[in-house]
């Protein structure tokens, strides 16, 4: 069996913020069509790693994306004030016009993330947490990405909302999109990730979920026992 | 050379359209306070220009461009404490400007003096306003993405540093355009108040841009007419009309 080519190769990546080395000598690769979950306690550099991967923060080492890679990025936080009179349509149309996507393309990506077209008329401030995350996912999909970077897409939203977001991501994986996802939801990670990158201040752990997500390792990384219920239907 | 009255009206109208458009994106960029402070930096530029004997507005434009580049450079380094630095630097600029320009010159620089208009100023003003309007309309989608999330904009292939600088320069140019009408102290208000009014009334981005431009135009034209009718200063009346529009919008929204 031949291994799939890599969507991303990272070698000796380090990022300094002021005097602090937030990411230290990190090397890993992400095969095309697979999913990588990035986990770790707060302050372990997960978001900084993503920002280094997209070239938003200065770094040393090498970040190599496969040729022809189109990135779709769903950040954890937006700069935009959500109380402004900006609708879902305003955001999606702005993105669509930049990639020559059509109104039909917008309706198609909404279907892919499980949102009704009626959502276009609503101000983004009235969206639930789950709806807004799926809108951002639809926004990222308008660029027809080969790789999705999702920074805690299920953080701060209710359980049904989390289910719908993770279901949308799972469907995209099945369609062949490579997914890199920061998540605190270890049960989600176990169910969907091909590989896990666990960051902590002292060490970095990389491997398939069942290898990395052991109670002993999680307790060491998070500094306290972490409850993790692995269902029988989980892969890996 | 005499300037026909209609030309002055065209200049103030185009300046108002530019202010309305730039202001709507200033709200998106969360720079209402920084924007107001930036308008103050025009004052030392005016003061230096008077001392060395060049057109005060040219001095103001140079100082404003310097201020815009300063904000841009500070935000490139870190967002932490940027607001504080902007507050200190631009308040100091206001103080320096107040020392450099004195008497009637200072009052004109602070609150505007629209009675004196040369054909050169008219041509440069109209060109500048048109440049700002075209920039905002052409770059609208990229600005939405930039202010939604600069990281997202980057993954779309937008040069976020360049676009951010161009927007700040458009902001600075708009302030410069309005200085003769409103002065260094009040021009920031014509950028921020119409956009804040639009925020109360609009349901989407198109409406927000439309209301912002409409209120800026109404305030400028009505304020100018009131000033001519009552023989008062133009700048304060423009800002008072804009503030009244904001108050009405608040009441309308609550109903």
Interface residues (C-beta under 8 A of the other chain):
Chain A: X51 X54 X55 X56 X71 X72 X73 X74 X75 X77 X78 X79 X80 X81 X84 X85 X86 X87 X89 X90 X91 X93 X94 X95 X97 X98 X99 X123 X139 X140 X143 X149
Chain B: X27 X28 X30 X140 X141 X142 X144 X145 X147 X148 X149 X150 X151 X152 X154 X155 X156 X198 X199 X202 X203 X204 X205 X206 X207 X208
